Amino acid sequence: QVQLVESGGGLVQSGTSLRLSCEASISNFGLYSVGWFRQLPGKGREGVASITDRDNQAFYADSVKGRFIMSRDTAKSTAYLLMNNLTPDDTAVYFCAAGTTLTTNRFLGLQEGWYEMWGQGTQVTVSA
């Protein structure tokens, strides 16, 4: 059974950075789409960043573009989300997800339905 385990969440001050990790129990990690999502308090889950092709190019939601950087280490089967210049609006539970299909349609990578496997989430709280 595939497992995704997120780590790195916590309580930080506005303007600081945090790096989340998602370790996957998957071989050939580079052949999977990987996405980061977040669920803000009282709202649904939204796509934040994704890597959905073999070029490992990340695609970002407008809300985090220029501040967040997603990367993937296929040798370690781990994906990362470096979050810079955090604001209280970034407070959410962050999830990583993996899907068995690659695509060059980057918008699909920010859709929940693209992924079959999900982690349990990690809380990120940004104080003003």
Helices and strands as residue ranges (DSSP letters): E 4-7, E 10-13, E 18-24, G 29-31, E 33-39, E 45-51, E 58-60, E 68-73, E 78-83, G 88-90, E 92-99, G 108-110, G 112-114, E 117-118, E 122-127
